[in-house]
């Protein structure tokens, strides 16, 4: 009899057994679960008789150890008293963790001195391993004052410490490898002393905890930056916010805020936004704050947004448009979306969004730990594509050692 209690850190275990030579299996030849037991008859080795068993599973993404030990036991026929009753063989597998953390920051491309600003951070773990105490940081630039922030788990994120604060963002969180989604909303004010045309640069980062041995295969998406050009002239003002980075299939949202930065009322404003190819607009809506009014359509669903209104003087008065859509496969490497507001003068605000069109290809090779000279040795190579797009014309190379023949 052969027994193998597969460690509980191996999930979705399956196993199958075959024979070689004149060996015979007298029990089930395959099964699932972590308890493997096979019975059979084995003539002496000189007859080349073998029972070959292959067990497969997935290492628990939340496993925190450094290695996994698995021991199989072969029990001899009790009637054969001259031989040892058991024989064991142990395999120790060193665990390597891959954690693909990524962060995307949304914020305004244009803003006004003294105006409220909002940034939204979206942090994700695309796995395949869980990460404990991922470090999220946003050191706000001097041009953003009186900032407060709140962090919320949208999916599979736990132990957010702290979950809110003032000033700079500095937190840790546990992020599962499957569909984890952490959102951080930062609200502040652009310093009233910022000069016209100055640029406020805000960068957020996500990183593995200090001392972690995990590997992030795509470090380039561990930071995200929003540059905001400041308007400090007494005139019609327009600011569009949108994401810095998206992936094909992601939802995308733009927010347009039109305000009056002068001392007199502004009437007859026209607002136009031709959403670029690569975004399928699902809906858009227009609303007001303070005593501003809308004279054009209040909502729509086409790719050309066109409305109008009036904005009396006062910081509390504005027209706000929200455009919702989905990034399609027709999108190129970047999306540039520009809104135009006109009322005697013309003001524009553009958001440039990088489109993630990459693929994430992985390879795993498995083979025997011990082989006997003159006997056959087999290796298995598995190639995966974690997306988000198809991987075409990939090349797989394997330099087979000279010691393997035929």
N, C-alpha and C positions, 0 to 999 in steps of 0.2 A: 504494500500500500504506500502511496505517496501523498503527503499532506503539505500544504503551503497556506499558512494564515497570512494572507496579503495584508500589509499594514493599512490601518484605517485612513491614513493620509492619501491613499490611492483611491480615487473615486471612479465609479462606473466600471469596475473591474470586470473583465471577461477573460476566459481561458479556453484553450482547445488543445487536445492531445492527439498525436499520431504515433504509429509504431514503425520500427525499422527491423529488418531481419525477421526472425520468427517470434518476436515479442507479441503478446496478446493483451489487450485491454478488456477487462471483464466488468467495468463500470461505465458510467457516462463518459463520453469523450470530449464534452464541452460543457460550459456553464457560465454563470454570471455570479457576481458577488465576491466577497473577500475571503471566503473559506473554500479552498480547493482540495478535493480528495479524489484520488484515482486508484483503482485496484487493477492488478494485472499479473501476468506471468512472464518471467524473464529467464530464458535459457542463459548459459554462461556467456561471458563476453566474447569468447572465441567464436561464437556463432553470430557475432555482429548484431545481436538483438538489443534494441533500445526502445524506450518510451520517451518521446520528445513532447514537451509541454511548453506552450507559449501563452503567457499572461500579459494582458495590456490594461491600461487604465490612465487616468488623468491625475496628476499631482494636485492636491487641494490647493487652490490659489491662495488660501489664507495660511498655509503651512509656514511656520516661522523657524523651523529647525534648519540645520546645516546639511543633514544627510538623512537618507531613509535606508534602514536595514531590513532585509527580507531573507528569511531562512526557510528552506524546504527540507523536509525530513522523509527519508525512505525507510520503511519498516520491513525487515526480513521476515520470511515465513517462520513462525514460532517453532515449527517442527525441526528447523535446522539449528540445532543448539551449538554447532561448532563455529557458527559465524556470529558477528556482532548483531544485536537485535535492531539497531538503527544506524543510519548514516545520514549526515547533514551536509548541506552546502549553503553558504550565505553570500548574498550580494549586497554591497553597500554602494548606494548611488548618491553622489554629491549633488546638492540642489543649487541650481542657479536661477535667479529671479530676473525676469524681464518686465519692466513696468513702463508702459508708454504714457507718461503724463503729458497733457497738453492744456494750454490756457489761451483763451481768446478774450480780448477786451473790446467793448463797444463804448464809444464816446463821441462827442461832437467834433466835426471837422472845423467848425467855426463857432466862436463864442464872443460874448460881449463882456467888457470889464464891468464888474459889479453884478453880473448875472449868475443865477444858480446854474450849476453844472452837475450832471449825473454820469457816472461810469458804471458799467455792468461787467463783471468778470465772470466767465464761465470756465470752470476747471473740470477736466475729465480724466479718467484713467482707462485707457484702451487695452490694458492688460499686456500679457495674459496673467500676471501675478498681482495679488492685492498689494497695496502699500499702506503701511501704518505710519501715521504722523507725517504725511506729506506737508511740505512747508510752502505756504502761499504768502507772497509779500507784494505790497504796492507802496513804495516810498513816494508819497505825493510831492509834486514840485512846489516851490515857494509860491507860485502863482495861484495855487488852489488853497483857500483858507476855510476855516470853520467846518471841516469835513467830519461827517459821521458815516458809519457803514454797518451793514448787517449781512451775515452769511447764513444761507439756507440750503439744506439738502433737498435737491429735486429728485434724487434717486441714488440709493446705495452708498450714502456718505454718512459716517457716524463720528462721534467724539470730536466735534468741532470746538476747538479751544483757542481763543474765545469766539463766541458767535456774534459779537458786535463790539463796536468801539468807536473812538474818536481819533482823528488824525490819521497817521499811517496805518495801513492794513498789515498785520503780522499775526498769522494763525497757523494752526496745524489741524489736520483732519485725516481720518482713516477712510481710504477710498478703495472700494471693491473693484475687481477687475472687470466686472460686467455691468455696463450701463451706468456707471457712477457719474453723477452730475452735481457739482457744487456751484451755486450762484452767489455772488457778492455784489451788493448794490452800494455804491459810494455816492454820497450827496454832499456837495460843497458849494463854494462861491468863488468865482474868478475875482482875484484881487482888483479892487476899483482903480488901483494905481498902475495897472498894466497899460503899456503904451500901444497905440494903434499899430497893427501889423506884427506885433510880437507873437511868438509861438510858444505855447505851453506844451511840453512833452511829458507824457505820463506813461511809465512802463510798469507792467505787473509781471511777476515771475512765479513759477511753481517748480519745486525741486524735491528730490528724495531727501529724507532726513539725514542729518550728519552721521557718518559712520556706516551708512547703508552699503551693502555689497551688491544691491540690485543694479541692473543696467537699464538705462533708458535708451531704446534704440533710435529715437528721433529727438535729440536734444534741441533741434532748431525750433520746435513748437513749444518750448518751455518758457517762452516770454512773448509778450504782446504789447505793442506800443500804439498809443493814439496821440497824434499831433493836432493841436487846436490853434488855429490862427485867430488872434484876438482883434475884435472890432471895438474901437473906442471913439467913434465919431458920432455926432448927434444926427442920425439918419435912420432910414429903413434898414432893419437888420434881419438876417435870415441865418439860421444854423441848422444843419442837418446832422443827425447822429446815425451811425450804423456800425456793423461789426467790422473789425480789422481782418478777420480770417473766417472763412466758411468752408464747408465741405459739400460736394455734390449731394443733393437730397436734403440738406439742412433747411429748416425754416429761416427766413431772413426778415428783419423788421427795420424800417427806417422811420425816424421821427424828425419832423420839420417844425421848427418854432420860428415864427415871424413876429418881430416886435418893433416898437417905435422907440428909437433912442433919442428923439428930438423933443423940443418943447411944444410943438404944435401937432394937431391931429393929422393923420394921414388917411386919405380917402381914395377909393378907386384902385385899390391894390389888386394886381393879378398875380397868381401863383401857379407856376407850371413846372411839372416834373415828368420827363420822359424816361421811364424806367428802362434800363438797358436789356438787350437780348441776353438770355441766360437766367432771367428771373421771371417766373410766372406769378403775376400779381393775383392774389386771391381776393383782396379787398383793400380799400382805403377809406379813411374818414377824416372829417374836419370838425374841429370844435374851437371854442374860444375861452379865454379867461378874462376877468374884469369886465370892461364895457365894450370890448371889441365885438364886431358883428361880421357875419359871413353873408355875402351877397351872391355867391355862386353855389354850385352843388355842395351838399354836405357829405356825400359818400359816392363810391363807385367801385368798379372792379377791373377796369381796363389798365393797360400799361401806360397810358398817358393821363396824368393827374392834372386837372385844370379847375381852379376855383378862384374866388376873389373875396375881398372884404374891406373893412375900414377899421383902423386902430387909432383910437384917441391917444393923446399923450399920457404917459404914466407907466411905471415899471410893471404894474399888475396886469396890463392889457396885452394880449397876444392872440395870434391864431396858431393853432397846433394841428398838424396833419400827421397821421400815422398810416404807413403803408406796410402791408403784410404780404408776403409771398414765399415762394419756394425756389431754391437754387436748382436749375435743371442741368442736364448733361451738355446743353448748348453753351454753357458758360465757358469763357476762356480762362486764362491764368489769373486775370484780374477783372473786377467789375467796377466801373466808374459811373456813379449816379449823381447827377447834378440837378439841383432845384434852382429856379429863377423866380425872383420876386421883383415886380416893377410897380412904381408909382412915381413918375417923374424922374426917378433914378432907377438903375438896375443893380440888384445885388444877387450874387450866386453863392451857393455852398455845395461842395462836392465831397463825396465819400468814396475813397478807393479801398476796395476789399480784395484781399488775396484769396484765390480759390484753391483749395487743397485738392489737386487731381492726382495725388501720389497713390502708389500701392504699397502695401506692407507685406513683403514676401518673407516667409520663414522656412527653415529647413531643419529637420531632425533626423539624425542617423543613429540606428541601433544595431548592435551586433553582439556576438558571444564574448563573454569575459574570458573564458578559457576554451582553447581548442586543442585537439590532438593532431600532431603531425601526421599527414597522410589522409586525414579525414576532411570531409567537406565543411566549409565555413560559409555561412550566409550572412549578408548584411541587408538591412531595410532602410531605404531613404524615403522620407515623407516630406513633401513640399506643400506649404499652405500659402494662401493669399488672404490676409485679414482685411483687404479692401482699402479704401472704399470703392476703387475702380478695378476693372478686370486687368490682369497682368498678362500682356501679350509678349510672345517671343522671348520668354525667359530662357536662360542657359543654365544647365546643371552640370557641374564638373565634379568628378571623383577620381583622384589619383590613386589607383589600386596598387597596394604594395607589391613589390616584386616577389615577395615570398608566397603570394597566392598565385597558383597556376591553374590553367584550364578555365 
